[in-house]
Structure formats: structure tokens, C-alpha cells
Amino acid sequence: MTYQNINSLAIISKAAQLLYTSTLDVSRIASERNLLVGAAKIKQEKSRETANNLLI
């Protein structure tokens, strides 16, 4: 986990705390507003590829 990922998690956690909701709700709300929260698409694909390689 990189510093950038940790920082993003901290921001999402703080937003959830301020909104009295869960981090999943923050992600859902962001998605409804077409905001990117979390890993970029290319990072998600790389993670899936790595996971698939581990499973084989």
C-alpha cells in the first residue's frame, strides 16, 4: 500500500465520520455523482491480474 493509498483512505474515512455514515456509503455517494474514489481503472486491472496469477 502506497502513501497515496493510505492518504486516500484517511480522507474517505474522515468524510464518513463527518457525514455519520460508512466508507461504503461515501463510495456509493461519490459514484452517484460520477466522482472517482479509490484506485484508478488501470490499478484495478493490475490488481485483478495479480490476484488471478496468485490463484493459479
Contacts in CASP RR format, 6 or more apart in sequence:
PFRMAT RR
TARGET T0000
AUTHOR 0000-0000-0000
METHOD contacts of the structure
MODEL  1
MTYQNINSLAIISKAAQLLYTSTLDVSRIASERNLLVGAAKIKQEKSRET
ANNLLI
5 39 0 8 1.000
8 37 0 8 1.000
8 38 0 8 1.000
12 23 0 8 1.000
12 26 0 8 1.000
12 27 0 8 1.000
12 37 0 8 1.000
12 38 0 8 1.000
13 23 0 8 1.000
15 26 0 8 1.000
16 22 0 8 1.000
16 23 0 8 1.000
16 25 0 8 1.000
16 26 0 8 1.000
19 25 0 8 1.000
19 26 0 8 1.000
26 37 0 8 1.000
27 37 0 8 1.000
27 38 0 8 1.000
30 36 0 8 1.000
30 37 0 8 1.000
31 37 0 8 1.000
39 47 0 8 1.000
END
